[in-house]
């Protein structure tokens, strides 16, 4: 009987030991699972942060690209707008149809328009304004009046480019000159006084100002 009780007590202790050992192993396994779970969550958080950073960078790059495209489009539109239409024609001839014995300063007003294709020339101001970028040819012919000498300039944006002279060695001497200019849209070209006084013309004009756009 004593042996039976002793056996029973030993078995009971063994069971308790096994239970305790199992509890320890389960606790260790749960702790390991918890640790792995936390690592997994941390990895997910890290990947989420990295993904957010990538998305933010993509959005920033997209905005920069959109801004660059917009700038290029604006530049292209501006370049298109300042160039003359290849099919556009620009040409004018204007004249004075009366003489002056006293004119001696400022812009020579060619107030009679013979041709004004493209409407670049303004007879009220005597100024041609370029409707677009291109290469233009300008020509002036003027007669001095009764040996008074006449000097004129073809001017681009207030800068003289060429001069013409009607000498005073004899009456009604003709001065002529021509210039080829590369113009931007809005540039202004006109004829102004340089020296002398007066000029001669007629109802069929002999003092004229002409210009035209060369084909591109």
VOBA-1610 file (N, C-alpha, C; in pm, whole numbers, padded with zeros to 5 digits, always signed):
BEGIN
Unk+00084-00120+00000Unk+00000+00000+00000Unk+00087+00125+00000Unk+00190+00124+00079Unk+00279+00238+00087Unk+00347+00262-00049Unk+00385+00153-00115Unk+00446+00166-00245Unk+00351+00230-00345Unk+00224+00191-00334Unk+00123+00248-00425Unk+00111+00397-00402Unk+00105+00435-00276Unk+00093+00578-00244Unk+00217+00651-00293Unk+00332+00592-00272Unk+00457+00655-00314Unk+00460+00672-00467Unk+00412+00566-00535Unk+00407+00573-00682Unk+00313+00684-00728Unk+00202+00688-00659Unk+00104+00790-00694Unk+00162+00929-00674Unk+00235+00949-00564Unk+00293+01081-00536Unk+00399+01117-00641Unk+00477+01019-00677Unk+00579+01044-00780Unk+00514+01080-00912Unk+00410+01006-00948Unk+00339+01034-01073Unk+00279+01174-01070Unk+00225+01210-00954Unk+00164+01343-00941Unk+00269+01452-00962Unk+00388+01433-00905Unk+00495+01531-00920Unk+00542+01539-01065Unk+00547+01422-01128Unk+00588+01420-01269Unk+00490+01496-01357Unk+00360+01476-01324Unk+00256+01545-01402Unk+00268+01695-01383Unk+00288+01735-01254Unk+00302+01878-01227Unk+00423+01936-01302Unk+00531+01858-01302Unk+00653+01903-01370Unk+00630+01918-01520Unk+00559+01818-01575Unk+00529+01824-01719Unk+00440+01942-01751Unk+00339+01965-01662Unk+00248+02078-01684Unk+00325+02209-01679Unk+00413+02220-01576Unk+00493+02342-01563Unk+00584+02361-01685Unk+00642+02249-01729Unk+00731+02256-01845Unk+00655+02297-01969Unk+00534+02240-01986Unk+00449+02277-02100Unk+00408+02424-02094Unk+00374+02467-01970Unk+00337+02609-01953Unk+00452+02700-01993Unk+00572+02661-01952Unk+00691+02742-01985Unk+00713+02746-02137Unk+00700+02625-02198Unk+00721+02619-02343Unk+00615+02700-02418Unk+00489+02690-02369Unk+00382+02766-02433Unk+00403+02916-02416Unk+00448+02953-02293Unk+00475+03095-02269Unk+00587+03145-02359Unk+00691+03063-02371Unk+00804+03099-02458Unk+00759+03109-02604Unk+00673+03013-02644Unk+00623+03016-02782Unk+00537+03139-02806Unk+00451+03171-02707Unk+00367+03291-02719Unk+00451+03417-02724Unk+00555+03420-02641Unk+00644+03535-02643Unk+00714+03549-02778Unk+00757+03434-02831Unk+00822+03436-02962Unk+00725+03484-03071Unk+00601+03433-03063Unk+00499+03477-03159Unk+00472+03626-03147Unk+00468+03672-03023Unk+00443+03815-03000Unk+00558+03898-03057Unk+00682+03848-03032Unk+00799+03919-03084Unk+00796+03924-03237Unk+00766+03807-03297Unk+00757+03804-03444Unk+00645+03893-03495Unk+00535+03896-03423Unk+00421+03980-03460Unk+00461+04127-03456Unk+00532+04167-03352Unk+00575+04305-03339Unk+00673+04342-03451Unk+00763+04246-03482Unk+00856+04270-03591Unk+00783+04286-03724Unk+00682+04200-03743Unk+00602+04208-03866Unk+00531+04342-03877Unk+00471+04384-03764Unk+00402+04513-03763Unk+00500+04627-03790Unk+00619+04620-03729Unk+00720+04723-03751Unk+00765+04726-03896Unk+00782+04606-03956Unk+00818+04600-04098Unk+00711+04661-04186Unk+00584+04633-04149Unk+00472+04690-04226Unk+00473+04840-04213Unk+00496+04890-04089Unk+00502+05035-04069Unk+00616+05098-04150Unk+00733+05031-04148Unk+00846+05083-04224Unk+00818+05086-04373Unk+00757+04977-04422Unk+00723+04973-04564Unk+00618+05077-04598Unk+00524+05098-04505Unk+00421+05199-04529Unk+00481+05338-04535Unk+00574+05366-04441Unk+00641+05496-04443Unk+00722+05514-04571Unk+00792+05406-04611Unk+00870+05414-04734Unk+00780+05436-04856Unk+00666+05367-04856Unk+00572+05382-04965Unk+00515+05524-04969Unk+00483+05578-04852Unk+00434+05716-04846Unk+00540+05813-04898Unk+00666+05788-04858Unk+00775+05874-04907Unk+00786+05865-05059Unk+00775+05743-05112Unk+00780+05725-05258Unk+00664+05797-05326Unk+00545+05787-05266Unk+00427+05854-05323Unk+00447+06005-05321Unk+00498+06057-05208Unk+00523+06201-05198Unk+00626+06247-05301Unk+00731+06166-05317Unk+00834+06200-05415Unk+00777+06196-05556Unk+00692+06095-05582Unk+00628+06086-05713Unk+00540+06208-05739Unk+00463+06247-05637Unk+00377+06364-05653Unk+00460+06490-05678Unk+00573+06503-05605Unk+00660+06618-05625Unk+00720+06618-05765Unk+00768+06500-05809Unk+00825+06489-05944Unk+00718+06519-06050Unk+00596+06474-06023Unk+00487+06498-06118Unk+00457+06647-06128Unk+00457+06716-06012Unk+00433+06861-06013Unk+00544+06933-06088Unk+00670+06891-06063Unk+00782+06953-06134Unk+00771+06930-06284Unk+00735+06806-06321Unk+00720+06775-06463Unk+00608+06856-06526Unk+00496+06868-06453Unk+00383+06947-06504Unk+00423+07092-06521Unk+00499+07145-06424Unk+00546+07283-06433Unk+00639+07302-06552Unk+00727+07203-06574Unk+00819+07211-06688Unk+00744+07205-06820Unk+00646+07117-06828Unk+00565+07106-06950Unk+00490+07236-06976Unk+00435+07294-06868Unk+00362+07420-06882Unk+00454+07531-06929Unk+00577+07534-06873Unk+00673+07637-06914Unk+00713+07620-07060Unk+00735+07495-07101Unk+00770+07469-07240Unk+00656+07505-07334Unk+00534+07474-07292Unk+00417+07506-07374Unk+00401+07658-07386Unk+00422+07729-07275Unk+00414+07875-07278Unk+00521+07933-07367Unk+00645+07877-07357Unk+00753+07924-07441Unk+00721+07900-07589Unk+00668+07781-07618Unk+00633+07749-07757Unk+00526+07843-07809Unk+00425+07870-07726Unk+00318+07961-07767Unk+00371+08101-07791Unk+00462+08144-07701Unk+00520+08278-07717Unk+00602+08287-07844Unk+00681+08180-07871Unk+00761+08181-07992Unk+00672+08182-08115Unk+00562+08107-08108Unk+00469+08104-08221Unk+00403+08239-08241Unk+00368+08304-08128Unk+00294+08430-08137Unk+00380+08545-08188Unk+00515+08539-08162Unk+00597+08651-08204Unk+00649+08635-08347Unk+00633+08518-08405Unk+00677+08499-08542Unk+00563+08529-08638Unk+00602+08589-08752Unk+00501+08610-08855Unk+00456+08476-08911Unk+00329+08471-08945Unk+00277+08356-09016Unk+00355+08343-09146Unk+00408+08222-09175Unk+00484+08208-09300Unk+00407+08253-09423Unk+00274+08249-09415Unk+00192+08290-09528Unk+00158+08439-09523Unk+00192+08505-09412Unk+00157+08645-09398Unk+00243+08732-09488Unk+00181+08828-09552Unk+00252+08922-09637Unk+00255+09058-09569Unk+00371+09121-09567Unk+00387+09254-09511Unk+00463+09337-09613Unk+00403+09447-09657Unk+00467+09535-09754Unk+00396+09669-09752Unk+00473+09775-09767Unk+00410+09907-09771Unk+00495+10002-09855Unk+00429+10101-09909Unk+00493+10219-09967Unk+00410+10339-09928Unk+00477+10440-09872Unk+00410+10564-09832Unk+00490+10680-09890Unk+00424+10795-09904Unk+00489+10907-09972Unk+00442+11040-09915Unk+00517+11144-09948Unk+00468+11281-09931Unk+00440+11334-10071Unk+00333+11409-10082Unk+00290+11457-10216Unk+00295+11608-10226Unk+00364+11671-10131Unk+00384+11816-10137Unk+00525+11845-10090Unk+00573+11966-10117Unk+00708+12002-10078Unk+00707+12080-09947Unk+00825+12091-09888Unk+00846+12176-09771Unk+00979+12247-09786Unk+00978+12374-09757Unk+01102+12453-09766Unk+01167+12470-09629Unk+01095+12433-09522Unk+01143+12464-09387Unk+01162+12343-09296Unk+01111+12226-09334Unk+01118+12111-09244Unk+01263+12082-09206Unk+01291+12070-09075Unk+01430+12054-09033Unk+01448+11973-08904Unk+01347+11894-08866Unk+01364+11814-08745Unk+01257+11706-08737Unk+01285+11603-08655Unk+01186+11501-08624Unk+01165+11399-08733Unk+01049+11332-08726Unk+01014+11225-08819Unk+00958+11283-08948Unk+01004+11230-09060Unk+00946+11269-09188Unk+00816+11192-09206Unk+00706+11266-09215Unk+00574+11205-09218Unk+00535+11172-09362Unk+00546+11047-09397Unk+00497+10999-09527Unk+00348+10971-09509Unk+00265+11071-09532Unk+00126+11063-09492Unk+00032+11009-09599Unk+00082+10985-09716Unk+00000+10929-09823Unk+00039+10783-09842Unk-00055+10693-09814Unk-00026+10550-09823Unk-00061+10500-09963Unk+00034+10440-10028Unk+00012+10379-10159Unk-00021+10231-10145Unk+00055+10163-10060Unk+00032+10021-10031Unk+00060+09999-09883Unk-00025+09916-09818Unk-00001+09887-09676Unk-00054+09746-09644Unk+00008+09647-09706Unk-00030+09508-09683Unk+00015+09465-09543Unk-00077+09422-09461Unk-00045+09384-09324Unk-00063+09496-09224Unk-00089+09618-09275Unk-00117+09735-09189Unk-00007+09762-09088Unk+00118+09742-09129Unk+00228+09770-09037Unk+00265+09917-09032Unk+00236+09990-09141Unk+00274+10132-09146Unk+00159+10219-09098Unk+00194+10320-09016Unk+00095+10415-08963Unk+00122+10552-09022Unk+00037+10600-09113Unk+00062+10730-09177Unk+00046+10849-09082Unk-00023+10828-08969Unk-00039+10939-08873Unk+00088+10964-08793Unk+00168+10859-08774Unk+00293+10874-08698Unk+00416+10866-08786Unk+00401+10812-08907Unk+00516+10793-08994Unk+00601+10673-08956Unk+00548+10586-08870Unk+00625+10475-08814Unk+00571+10341-08864Unk+00663+10252-08902Unk+00628+10114-08932Unk+00654+10031-08807Unk+00555+09951-08766Unk+00567+09862-08650Unk+00560+09718-08698Unk+00663+09640-08665Unk+00672+09503-08712Unk+00559+09417-08653Unk+00479+09351-08739Unk+00374+09263-08687Unk+00426+09128-08639Unk+00554+09099-08666Unk+00609+08971-08623Unk+00757+08964-08654Unk+00821+08865-08594Unk+00965+08845-08613Unk+00994+08809-08758Unk+01102+08866-08812Unk+01139+08833-08948Unk+01246+08927-09000Unk+01285+08906-09125Unk+01384+08990-09192Unk+01312+09082-09290Unk+01333+09212-09274Unk+01262+09313-09352Unk+01361+09398-09433Unk+01313+09447-09547Unk+01390+09539-09631Unk+01319+09674-09631Unk+01398+09781-09611Unk+01343+09917-09612Unk+01421+10001-09712Unk+01348+10088-09783Unk+01409+10172-09886Unk+01347+10312-09877Unk+01434+10413-09888Unk+01389+10553-09886Unk+01451+10626-10004Unk+01369+10705-10069Unk+01416+10795-10175Unk+01361+10934-10145Unk+01450+11035-10145Unk+01406+11171-10112Unk+01481+11274-10195Unk+01414+11382-10232Unk+01473+11491-10309Unk+01494+11612-10221Unk+01615+11668-10229Unk+01638+11794-10158Unk+01572+11908-10237Unk+01548+12018-10168Unk+01477+12131-10229Unk+01573+12247-10258Unk+01592+12277-10384Unk+01664+12395-10428Unk+01798+12416-10356Unk+01882+12314-10364Unk+02019+12321-10312Unk+02026+12352-10162Unk+01924+12306-10086Unk+01925+12331-09942Unk+01990+12216-09865Unk+02030+12109-09933Unk+02092+11991-09871Unk+01990+11917-09785Unk+01988+11786-09797Unk+01893+11704-09720Unk+01961+11576-09673Unk+01965+11556-09542Unk+02018+11432-09485Unk+01912+11364-09400Unk+01886+11236-09427Unk+01786+11159-09354Unk+01849+11032-09298Unk+01781+10971-09200Unk+01825+10844-09141Unk+01708+10747-09137Unk+01735+10620-09167Unk+01639+10513-09138Unk+01671+10463-08997Unk+01573+10467-08911Unk+01593+10446-08768Unk+01518+10320-08723Unk+01585+10239-08641Unk+01522+10123-08577Unk+01520+10147-08427Unk+01401+10158-08371Unk+01386+10178-08226Unk+01476+10292-08176Unk+01475+10402-08251Unk+01548+10525-08217Unk+01699+10514-08239Unk+01744+10405-08305Unk+01887+10390-08337Unk+01904+10402-08488Unk+01981+10501-08535Unk+02001+10515-08681Unk+02077+10397-08739Unk+02029+10347-08853Unk+02092+10232-08918Unk+02165+10270-09047Unk+02102+10352-09129Unk+02168+10402-09251Unk+02124+10547-09273Unk+02202+10617-09355Unk+02169+10756-09389Unk+02165+10772-09541Unk+02091+10875-09584Unk+02087+10911-09724Unk+02105+11061-09735Unk+02168+11106-09842Unk+02201+11247-09858Unk+02159+11294-09996Unk+02084+11405-09998Unk+02058+11479-10121Unk+02150+11600-10122Unk+02255+11594-10202Unk+02357+11698-10200Unk+02301+11833-10250Unk+02372+11939-10218Unk+02330+12074-10254Unk+02409+12130-10372Unk+02482+12043-10443Unk+02561+12091-10557Unk+02472+12142-10669Unk+02351+12086-10676Unk+02253+12130-10776Unk+02114+12112-10717Unk+02015+12168-10779Unk+01879+12160-10727Unk+01821+12021-10751Unk+01736+11979-10657Unk+01659+11856-10669Unk+01747+11731-10682Unk+01848+11725-10596Unk+01934+11606-10592Unk+01865+11496-10511Unk+01874+11375-10561Unk+01806+11262-10496Unk+01901+11189-10402Unk+01851+11161-10281Unk+01923+11076-10189Unk+01846+10946-10170Unk+01916+10833-10176Unk+01850+10703-10157Unk+01936+10614-10068Unk+01871+10520-10002Unk+01942+10415-09930Unk+01846+10303-09897Unk+01904+10187-09872Unk+01826+10068-09840Unk+01895+09995-09725Unk+01815+09929-09641Unk+01871+09853-09530Unk+01789+09727-09509Unk+01858+09619-09472Unk+01792+09492-09436Unk+01805+09476-09286Unk+01692+09458-09217Unk+01690+09452-09071Unk+01620+09327-09022Unk+01679+09264-08920Unk+01611+09155-08850Unk+01528+09215-08737Unk+01398+09202-08746Unk+01309+09265-08650Unk+01239+09163-08561Unk+01211+09206-08440Unk+01123+09133-08349Unk+00984+09195-08358Unk+00886+09121-08311Unk+00751+09174-08309Unk+00747+09300-08224Unk+00688+09407-08281Unk+00675+09532-08207Unk+00787+09631-08232Unk+00894+09591-08303Unk+01000+09686-08336Unk+00946+09796-08426Unk+01005+09915-08414Unk+00958+10031-08490Unk+01069+10083-08582Unk+01030+10118-08704Unk+01123+10172-08804Unk+01060+10297-08863Unk+01141+10405-08874Unk+01090+10527-08934Unk+01206+10606-08996Unk+01172+10716-09060Unk+01271+10803-09125Unk+01272+10937-09051Unk+01392+10985-09015Unk+01398+11111-08942Unk+01506+11203-08999Unk+01494+11329-08961Unk+01586+11432-09007Unk+01726+11411-08948Unk+01827+11435-09032Unk+01965+11432-08983Unk+02034+11566-09006Unk+02013+11625-09124Unk+02082+11750-09154Unk+02008+11822-09267Unk+02027+11951-09274Unk+01966+12030-09380Unk+01823+12067-09349Unk+01752+12113-09454Unk+01612+12148-09435Unk+01537+12135-09568Unk+01405+12116-09549Unk+01317+12107-09664Unk+01330+11977-09741Unk+01234+11954-09830Unk+01237+11839-09922Unk+01140+11871-10035Unk+01153+11796-10143Unk+01066+11819-10257Unk+00988+11692-10289Unk+00863+11711-10332Unk+00784+11601-10384Unk+00678+11658-10476Unk+00587+11572-10518Unk+00489+11611-10620Unk+00364+11529-10597Unk+00256+11564-10666Unk+00132+11487-10653Unk+00153+11342-10696Unk+00238+11321-10792Unk+00291+11188-10821Unk+00424+11183-10746Unk+00431+11114-10631Unk+00540+11137-10536Unk+00677+11091-10586Unk+00778+11169-10543Unk+00917+11133-10569Unk+00995+11115-10439Unk+00932+11148-10327Unk+00992+11123-10196Unk+00907+11016-10128Unk+00965+10897-10109Unk+00888+10781-10065Unk+00964+10699-09962Unk+00887+10617-09890Unk+00939+10525-09788Unk+00870+10391-09810Unk+00950+10285-09829Unk+00894+10152-09857Unk+00959+10047-09769Unk+00886+09937-09750Unk+00942+09824-09675Unk+00862+09698-09702Unk+00927+09584-09682Unk+00856+09458-09700Unk+00927+09347-09623Unk+00852+09243-09593Unk+00903+09125-09522Unk+00953+09023-09622Unk+01078+08975-09600Unk+01130+08869-09685Unk+01062+08737-09649Unk+01034+08653-09748Unk+00975+08521-09717Unk+01069+08439-09629Unk+01012+08368-09531Unk+01095+08287-09441Unk+01125+08151-09505
//
